[in-house]
């Protein structure tokens, strides 16, 4: 009995016990917020009890390694290219089997650019699921910090959208470029101004990113 339990116990150590800031590789510009992901991992480790890997881990959408990750960041700063059939099917299986995607419009678009193309691709990935606004009572707004707002670098939309499977928000989507608010250059300076709320808005965006990571892990 003990020997049969040993492999399961062993899997609780190493990377499996830490937050991995994984970023989805697609055929467009997929890595423009890698520094924001690194900052999220650092902030998560500093402010919570979660241990993190401090480097963004690139993972192709059609890779079987997707299924090892509880959190996947998907974004671009322009229109998202159409997914291949293999990418669509793999992402569908990942989400159906319990995976989580945080999608982020780095161009802060509404009805064009990343926004329109991401919604187009999600209609193929989860054709039976409609995007719904996340209500203020959703657990993501209280998974660590108590929040009543969902800003990023911009404030294109006052809400988050979600594609839910059962009662689980499998995909959470922001049009506000959340990781843009966290992104820093090599000297440690924030890469982007945050509008319209300045540094206070940046702090709320950081708290939101932490909440989303905690939701994915828990």
C-alpha positions as CSV (number, residue, x, y, z in Angstrom):
1,X,0.0,0.0,0.0
2,X,2.8,2.5,0.9
3,X,4.7,1.7,-2.3
4,X,1.6,2.3,-4.4
5,X,1.2,5.7,-2.7
6,X,4.8,6.8,-3.2
7,X,4.5,8.1,-6.8
8,X,1.6,10.3,-6.0
9,X,3.4,11.7,-3.0
10,X,6.5,12.4,-5.0
11,X,4.6,14.4,-7.5
12,X,3.7,17.0,-4.8
13,X,7.3,18.2,-4.8
14,X,9.4,20.2,-7.4
15,X,7.6,22.4,-10.0
16,X,4.2,20.9,-9.2
17,X,4.1,22.6,-5.9
18,X,5.0,26.1,-7.2
19,X,3.3,28.7,-9.4
20,X,4.5,28.5,-12.9
21,X,3.9,31.7,-15.0
22,X,3.2,29.8,-18.2
23,X,2.6,31.8,-21.4
24,X,0.8,30.3,-24.5
25,X,2.8,30.2,-27.7
26,X,0.7,30.9,-30.8
27,X,1.7,32.1,-34.3
28,X,1.3,35.8,-33.5
29,X,3.1,38.1,-31.0
30,X,2.7,36.0,-27.8
31,X,5.6,37.2,-25.6
32,X,5.2,40.9,-25.2
33,X,4.3,40.7,-21.5
34,X,6.9,38.2,-20.3
35,X,8.3,40.8,-17.9
36,X,4.8,41.3,-16.5
37,X,4.4,37.6,-15.9
38,X,7.8,37.5,-14.1
39,X,6.6,40.4,-11.9
40,X,3.4,38.6,-11.1
41,X,5.4,35.5,-10.0
42,X,7.6,37.7,-7.8
43,X,4.7,39.6,-6.3
44,X,2.8,36.4,-5.6
45,X,5.8,34.9,-3.8
46,X,6.4,38.2,-1.9
47,X,2.8,38.8,-0.8
48,X,1.4,35.3,-0.3
49,X,2.7,31.9,0.9
50,X,2.9,30.6,-2.7
51,X,6.3,29.7,-4.0
52,X,6.9,30.7,-7.6
53,X,9.1,30.0,-10.6
54,X,10.3,33.5,-11.5
55,X,10.7,33.0,-15.2
56,X,7.9,32.9,-17.8
57,X,7.6,29.4,-19.3
58,X,6.6,29.4,-23.0
59,X,4.3,26.5,-23.9
60,X,2.9,25.9,-27.4
61,X,-0.9,25.6,-27.5
62,X,-0.7,22.2,-29.2
63,X,1.8,20.8,-26.7
64,X,0.9,17.9,-24.3
65,X,2.9,19.8,-21.6
66,X,-0.1,22.1,-21.4
67,X,-1.7,19.5,-19.2
68,X,1.0,19.9,-16.5
69,X,0.1,23.6,-16.0
70,X,-2.7,24.9,-13.7
71,X,-2.3,28.5,-15.2
72,X,-1.8,29.6,-18.8
73,X,-1.5,33.3,-19.9
74,X,-2.7,34.0,-23.4
75,X,-2.3,37.4,-25.0
76,X,-1.1,39.6,-27.9
77,X,-0.8,43.3,-28.7
78,X,-2.6,42.9,-32.0
79,X,-5.0,40.6,-33.8
80,X,-4.7,37.0,-32.8
81,X,-4.0,34.6,-35.7
82,X,-6.4,31.8,-36.2
83,X,-5.6,28.7,-34.2
84,X,-4.7,25.5,-36.1
85,X,-7.1,22.6,-35.6
86,X,-4.4,20.9,-33.4
87,X,-4.2,24.1,-31.2
88,X,-8.0,24.4,-31.0
89,X,-8.5,20.8,-30.0
90,X,-5.6,20.7,-27.5
91,X,-6.8,23.9,-25.8
92,X,-10.4,22.6,-25.7
93,X,-9.2,19.4,-23.9
94,X,-7.0,21.3,-21.6
95,X,-9.9,23.5,-20.5
96,X,-12.4,20.7,-20.3
97,X,-10.0,18.6,-18.1
98,X,-9.6,21.4,-15.5
99,X,-7.0,23.8,-17.0
100,X,-7.3,27.6,-16.6
101,X,-6.5,30.4,-19.1
102,X,-6.1,34.1,-18.2
103,X,-6.5,36.0,-21.5
104,X,-5.3,39.6,-21.7
105,X,-5.8,42.1,-24.4
106,X,-2.3,43.8,-24.5
107,X,-3.7,46.4,-27.0
108,X,-6.6,47.2,-24.7
109,X,-8.9,46.7,-27.7
110,X,-12.7,46.6,-27.8
111,X,-14.4,45.0,-30.8
112,X,-11.2,45.0,-32.9
113,X,-7.6,43.7,-32.6
114,X,-7.0,41.1,-30.0
115,X,-10.5,41.5,-28.5
116,X,-12.4,40.5,-31.6
117,X,-10.0,37.8,-32.7
118,X,-9.8,36.2,-29.2
119,X,-13.6,36.0,-29.0
120,X,-13.6,34.5,-32.5
121,X,-11.2,31.7,-31.5
122,X,-13.0,31.0,-28.2
123,X,-16.2,30.4,-30.2
124,X,-14.2,27.6,-31.9
125,X,-12.5,26.3,-28.8
126,X,-15.7,26.2,-26.6
127,X,-18.6,26.5,-29.1
128,X,-21.2,25.5,-26.5
129,X,-20.1,28.1,-24.0
130,X,-21.0,31.8,-24.0
131,X,-18.8,34.5,-22.5
132,X,-20.4,36.1,-19.4
133,X,-19.4,39.1,-17.3
134,X,-18.0,37.9,-13.9
135,X,-20.3,39.3,-11.2
136,X,-18.7,41.3,-8.3
137,X,-19.6,38.4,-6.0
138,X,-17.4,35.9,-7.9
139,X,-14.6,34.3,-5.8
140,X,-11.9,35.7,-8.1
141,X,-12.6,39.1,-6.5
142,X,-11.8,37.7,-3.0
143,X,-9.4,34.8,-3.6
144,X,-6.7,36.8,-1.7
145,X,-7.4,40.6,-1.8
146,X,-11.0,42.0,-1.6
147,X,-11.6,43.8,-4.8
148,X,-14.4,45.7,-6.4
149,X,-12.6,46.7,-9.6
150,X,-10.7,45.0,-12.4
151,X,-8.3,47.4,-14.0
152,X,-5.0,46.9,-15.9
153,X,-2.7,49.3,-17.8
154,X,-5.9,50.7,-19.3
155,X,-9.5,50.7,-18.3
156,X,-11.2,49.7,-21.6
157,X,-13.8,47.6,-19.7
158,X,-15.0,47.8,-16.1
159,X,-15.5,44.1,-16.0
160,X,-13.9,40.7,-16.6
161,X,-15.5,38.2,-18.9
162,X,-15.5,34.4,-18.3
163,X,-16.1,31.2,-20.2
164,X,-17.3,28.8,-17.6
165,X,-17.5,25.0,-17.6
166,X,-20.0,24.1,-15.0
167,X,-19.4,26.4,-12.1
168,X,-15.7,26.8,-12.9
169,X,-14.5,29.9,-14.8
170,X,-12.1,28.0,-17.1
171,X,-11.2,31.2,-19.0
172,X,-11.0,34.7,-17.5
173,X,-10.5,37.6,-19.9
174,X,-9.5,41.2,-19.4
175,X,-9.6,43.9,-22.1
176,X,-7.4,46.1,-19.9
177,X,-3.9,44.7,-20.4
178,X,-3.4,43.6,-16.8
179,X,0.2,42.4,-17.3
180,X,1.0,45.7,-19.0
181,X,0.6,47.4,-15.6
182,X,3.1,45.0,-14.1
183,X,5.7,44.9,-16.9
184,X,9.1,46.4,-16.1
185,X,12.2,46.9,-18.3
186,X,15.7,45.6,-17.5
187,X,16.4,48.5,-15.2
188,X,13.4,47.8,-13.1
189,X,11.3,50.7,-14.4
190,X,7.7,50.2,-15.2
191,X,7.4,50.0,-19.0
192,X,4.0,51.7,-19.4
193,X,2.0,54.5,-17.9
194,X,-1.3,53.4,-16.3
195,X,-4.3,55.4,-17.4
196,X,-6.5,56.9,-16.2
197,X,-5.8,56.1,-12.5
198,X,-2.0,56.2,-12.3
199,X,-0.1,54.3,-9.6
200,X,-3.2,53.5,-7.6
201,X,-4.7,51.7,-10.6
202,X,-1.4,49.9,-11.1
203,X,-1.6,48.5,-7.5
204,X,-5.2,47.4,-8.1
205,X,-4.1,45.7,-11.3
206,X,-1.3,43.9,-9.4
207,X,-3.8,42.7,-6.7
208,X,-6.2,41.5,-9.5
209,X,-3.4,39.5,-11.1
210,X,-2.5,37.9,-7.8
211,X,-6.2,37.0,-7.2
212,X,-6.4,35.4,-10.6
213,X,-3.3,33.3,-10.0
214,X,-4.7,32.2,-6.6
215,X,-8.0,31.3,-8.3
216,X,-6.2,29.2,-10.8
217,X,-4.1,27.4,-8.1
218,X,-7.0,26.8,-5.7
